[in-house]
Amino acid sequence: MPATMRRGSRRARAMFVAIALLGACWISAPGRADPAPAVASAPLSDDEALSLLQSLNAKLLGHDSATATLQQWCADRRLAAAPRITASLLATVPGPATAEQRALLQVGGDEPLRFRHVQLRCGTIVLAEAGNWYVPARLPAAMNRELDTSDTPFGAVVRALNFHRRTLEARLLWSPPQPLPEAVLEHRALLVLPDGTPFSLVDETYLRSVLAAPLP
């Protein structure tokens, strides 16, 4: 190779090294760090979603208060900065309670019943809807006032009764490989006093938002 070509090649290599070193200094200089790329949460696979849903179903079956269970779920899944379940009252006008509903609540045809329909939220996420027939005569007056005048979840209002939950039906509404529907789980349950007297019949529909990704 001619000497002039070798000298040109050496000069080119030297210039390349200098540019590379200058770039390295720029990247590592204080205050010049490039922002880290945003990392999006990976979507759940069908198997992961089904496993989570089965876990929630088991927790609901194993606890007396759906409100308390959802609040713990909200905290464990980090679905809101303040993991607290709130109820949004829905202006639903139900038909009369059916003979079956009255039989489950062990009340006669003339016994007054009340109906409460709410969305249960974790932060801004609606996790479930619940329709609840209950017997006001079996609750203290203060609890009835709170149920009439606030949007506190039913389970939180009646917590002091030390009630038990008797599940009548629990149904998963989704299984892979079907697309994930809006409603993924249904529960029907009686809430009973320590002496076994029923005072509330609740139908709960859990939404696919229970599988939402945690906050970063």
Contacts in CASP RR format, 6 or more apart in sequence:
PFRMAT RR
TARGET T0000
AUTHOR 0000-0000-0000
METHOD contacts of the structure
MODEL  1
MPATMRRGSRRARAMFVAIALLGACWISAPGRADPAPAVASAPLSDDEAL
SLLQSLNAKLLGHDSATATLQQWCADRRLAAAPRITASLLATVPGPATAE
QRALLQVGGDEPLRFRHVQLRCGTIVLAEAGNWYVPARLPAAMNRELDTS
DTPFGAVVRALNFHRRTLEARLLWSPPQPLPEAVLEHRALLVLPDGTPFS
LVDETYLRSVLAAPLP
26 32 0 8 1.000
27 33 0 8 1.000
27 34 0 8 1.000
41 213 0 8 1.000
41 214 0 8 1.000
41 216 0 8 1.000
44 52 0 8 1.000
44 211 0 8 1.000
46 176 0 8 1.000
46 177 0 8 1.000
47 176 0 8 1.000
49 176 0 8 1.000
49 180 0 8 1.000
49 211 0 8 1.000
50 174 0 8 1.000
50 175 0 8 1.000
50 176 0 8 1.000
52 210 0 8 1.000
52 211 0 8 1.000
53 172 0 8 1.000
53 174 0 8 1.000
53 184 0 8 1.000
53 185 0 8 1.000
53 210 0 8 1.000
53 211 0 8 1.000
54 172 0 8 1.000
56 69 0 8 1.000
56 73 0 8 1.000
56 185 0 8 1.000
56 206 0 8 1.000
56 210 0 8 1.000
57 170 0 8 1.000
57 172 0 8 1.000
57 185 0 8 1.000
59 69 0 8 1.000
59 72 0 8 1.000
59 73 0 8 1.000
60 66 0 8 1.000
60 69 0 8 1.000
60 167 0 8 1.000
60 170 0 8 1.000
60 187 0 8 1.000
61 167 0 8 1.000
61 170 0 8 1.000
63 69 0 8 1.000
63 165 0 8 1.000
64 163 0 8 1.000
64 164 0 8 1.000
64 165 0 8 1.000
64 191 0 8 1.000
65 155 0 8 1.000
65 159 0 8 1.000
65 165 0 8 1.000
66 128 0 8 1.000
66 130 0 8 1.000
66 155 0 8 1.000
66 165 0 8 1.000
66 187 0 8 1.000
66 189 0 8 1.000
66 202 0 8 1.000
66 204 0 8 1.000
67 85 0 8 1.000
67 120 0 8 1.000
67 153 0 8 1.000
67 154 0 8 1.000
67 155 0 8 1.000
67 156 0 8 1.000
68 155 0 8 1.000
68 159 0 8 1.000
70 85 0 8 1.000
70 120 0 8 1.000
70 122 0 8 1.000
70 127 0 8 1.000
70 128 0 8 1.000
71 83 0 8 1.000
71 84 0 8 1.000
71 85 0 8 1.000
71 122 0 8 1.000
73 79 0 8 1.000
73 122 0 8 1.000
73 127 0 8 1.000
73 210 0 8 1.000
74 80 0 8 1.000
74 83 0 8 1.000
74 84 0 8 1.000
74 85 0 8 1.000
74 122 0 8 1.000
74 123 0 8 1.000
74 127 0 8 1.000
75 83 0 8 1.000
77 212 0 8 1.000
77 214 0 8 1.000
78 214 0 8 1.000
78 215 0 8 1.000
79 122 0 8 1.000
79 123 0 8 1.000
79 125 0 8 1.000
79 127 0 8 1.000
79 212 0 8 1.000
79 214 0 8 1.000
79 215 0 8 1.000
80 122 0 8 1.000
80 123 0 8 1.000
80 124 0 8 1.000
80 125 0 8 1.000
80 215 0 8 1.000
81 123 0 8 1.000
81 215 0 8 1.000
82 123 0 8 1.000
83 122 0 8 1.000
83 123 0 8 1.000
84 122 0 8 1.000
84 123 0 8 1.000
85 120 0 8 1.000
85 121 0 8 1.000
85 122 0 8 1.000
85 127 0 8 1.000
85 153 0 8 1.000
85 156 0 8 1.000
86 120 0 8 1.000
86 121 0 8 1.000
86 123 0 8 1.000
86 151 0 8 1.000
86 153 0 8 1.000
87 118 0 8 1.000
87 119 0 8 1.000
87 120 0 8 1.000
87 121 0 8 1.000
87 151 0 8 1.000
87 152 0 8 1.000
87 153 0 8 1.000
87 154 0 8 1.000
88 118 0 8 1.000
88 119 0 8 1.000
88 121 0 8 1.000
88 126 0 8 1.000
88 151 0 8 1.000
89 116 0 8 1.000
89 117 0 8 1.000
89 118 0 8 1.000
89 151 0 8 1.000
90 117 0 8 1.000
90 118 0 8 1.000
90 119 0 8 1.000
90 129 0 8 1.000
92 115 0 8 1.000
92 117 0 8 1.000
92 131 0 8 1.000
94 115 0 8 1.000
94 117 0 8 1.000
97 105 0 8 1.000
97 113 0 8 1.000
97 115 0 8 1.000
97 133 0 8 1.000
101 113 0 8 1.000
101 133 0 8 1.000
101 201 0 8 1.000
102 108 0 8 1.000
102 109 0 8 1.000
102 111 0 8 1.000
102 113 0 8 1.000
104 168 0 8 1.000
104 190 0 8 1.000
104 198 0 8 1.000
104 201 0 8 1.000
105 113 0 8 1.000
105 133 0 8 1.000
105 134 0 8 1.000
105 135 0 8 1.000
105 190 0 8 1.000
105 198 0 8 1.000
105 199 0 8 1.000
105 200 0 8 1.000
105 201 0 8 1.000
106 197 0 8 1.000
106 198 0 8 1.000
107 113 0 8 1.000
107 135 0 8 1.000
111 135 0 8 1.000
111 137 0 8 1.000
112 135 0 8 1.000
112 136 0 8 1.000
112 137 0 8 1.000
113 133 0 8 1.000
113 134 0 8 1.000
113 135 0 8 1.000
113 136 0 8 1.000
114 133 0 8 1.000
114 134 0 8 1.000
114 136 0 8 1.000
114 147 0 8 1.000
115 131 0 8 1.000
115 132 0 8 1.000
115 133 0 8 1.000
115 134 0 8 1.000
116 130 0 8 1.000
116 131 0 8 1.000
116 132 0 8 1.000
116 134 0 8 1.000
116 147 0 8 1.000
116 154 0 8 1.000
117 129 0 8 1.000
117 130 0 8 1.000
117 131 0 8 1.000
117 132 0 8 1.000
118 129 0 8 1.000
118 130 0 8 1.000
118 131 0 8 1.000
118 132 0 8 1.000
118 151 0 8 1.000
118 153 0 8 1.000
118 154 0 8 1.000
119 126 0 8 1.000
119 128 0 8 1.000
119 129 0 8 1.000
120 126 0 8 1.000
120 127 0 8 1.000
120 128 0 8 1.000
120 129 0 8 1.000
120 130 0 8 1.000
120 153 0 8 1.000
121 127 0 8 1.000
125 209 0 8 1.000
125 212 0 8 1.000
126 207 0 8 1.000
126 209 0 8 1.000
127 206 0 8 1.000
127 207 0 8 1.000
127 209 0 8 1.000
127 210 0 8 1.000
128 204 0 8 1.000
128 205 0 8 1.000
128 206 0 8 1.000
128 207 0 8 1.000
128 210 0 8 1.000
129 204 0 8 1.000
129 205 0 8 1.000
129 207 0 8 1.000
130 154 0 8 1.000
130 202 0 8 1.000
130 203 0 8 1.000
130 204 0 8 1.000
130 205 0 8 1.000
131 202 0 8 1.000
131 203 0 8 1.000
131 204 0 8 1.000
132 154 0 8 1.000
132 200 0 8 1.000
132 201 0 8 1.000
132 202 0 8 1.000
132 203 0 8 1.000
133 200 0 8 1.000
133 201 0 8 1.000
133 202 0 8 1.000
134 147 0 8 1.000
134 154 0 8 1.000
134 191 0 8 1.000
134 199 0 8 1.000
134 200 0 8 1.000
134 201 0 8 1.000
135 198 0 8 1.000
135 199 0 8 1.000
135 200 0 8 1.000
136 144 0 8 1.000
138 193 0 8 1.000
138 197 0 8 1.000
138 199 0 8 1.000
139 147 0 8 1.000
139 158 0 8 1.000
139 161 0 8 1.000
139 199 0 8 1.000
143 157 0 8 1.000
143 158 0 8 1.000
146 152 0 8 1.000
146 157 0 8 1.000
147 154 0 8 1.000
147 157 0 8 1.000
150 157 0 8 1.000
154 200 0 8 1.000
154 202 0 8 1.000
155 191 0 8 1.000
158 191 0 8 1.000
158 199 0 8 1.000
158 200 0 8 1.000
161 193 0 8 1.000
161 194 0 8 1.000
161 199 0 8 1.000
162 194 0 8 1.000
163 191 0 8 1.000
163 192 0 8 1.000
163 193 0 8 1.000
163 194 0 8 1.000
163 199 0 8 1.000
163 200 0 8 1.000
164 191 0 8 1.000
164 192 0 8 1.000
164 194 0 8 1.000
164 196 0 8 1.000
165 189 0 8 1.000
165 190 0 8 1.000
165 191 0 8 1.000
165 192 0 8 1.000
166 189 0 8 1.000
166 190 0 8 1.000
166 191 0 8 1.000
166 192 0 8 1.000
166 198 0 8 1.000
167 187 0 8 1.000
167 188 0 8 1.000
167 189 0 8 1.000
168 188 0 8 1.000
168 189 0 8 1.000
168 190 0 8 1.000
169 186 0 8 1.000
169 187 0 8 1.000
169 188 0 8 1.000
170 185 0 8 1.000
170 186 0 8 1.000
170 187 0 8 1.000
170 188 0 8 1.000
171 185 0 8 1.000
171 186 0 8 1.000
171 187 0 8 1.000
172 184 0 8 1.000
172 185 0 8 1.000
173 181 0 8 1.000
173 183 0 8 1.000
173 184 0 8 1.000
173 185 0 8 1.000
173 186 0 8 1.000
174 180 0 8 1.000
174 181 0 8 1.000
174 184 0 8 1.000
174 208 0 8 1.000
180 208 0 8 1.000
180 211 0 8 1.000
181 208 0 8 1.000
182 207 0 8 1.000
182 208 0 8 1.000
183 205 0 8 1.000
183 206 0 8 1.000
183 207 0 8 1.000
183 208 0 8 1.000
184 206 0 8 1.000
184 207 0 8 1.000
184 208 0 8 1.000
184 210 0 8 1.000
184 211 0 8 1.000
185 205 0 8 1.000
185 206 0 8 1.000
185 210 0 8 1.000
186 203 0 8 1.000
186 204 0 8 1.000
186 205 0 8 1.000
186 206 0 8 1.000
187 202 0 8 1.000
187 203 0 8 1.000
187 204 0 8 1.000
187 206 0 8 1.000
188 201 0 8 1.000
188 202 0 8 1.000
188 203 0 8 1.000
188 204 0 8 1.000
189 201 0 8 1.000
189 202 0 8 1.000
189 204 0 8 1.000
190 198 0 8 1.000
190 200 0 8 1.000
190 201 0 8 1.000
190 202 0 8 1.000
191 198 0 8 1.000
191 199 0 8 1.000
191 200 0 8 1.000
191 201 0 8 1.000
191 202 0 8 1.000
192 198 0 8 1.000
192 199 0 8 1.000
193 199 0 8 1.000
END
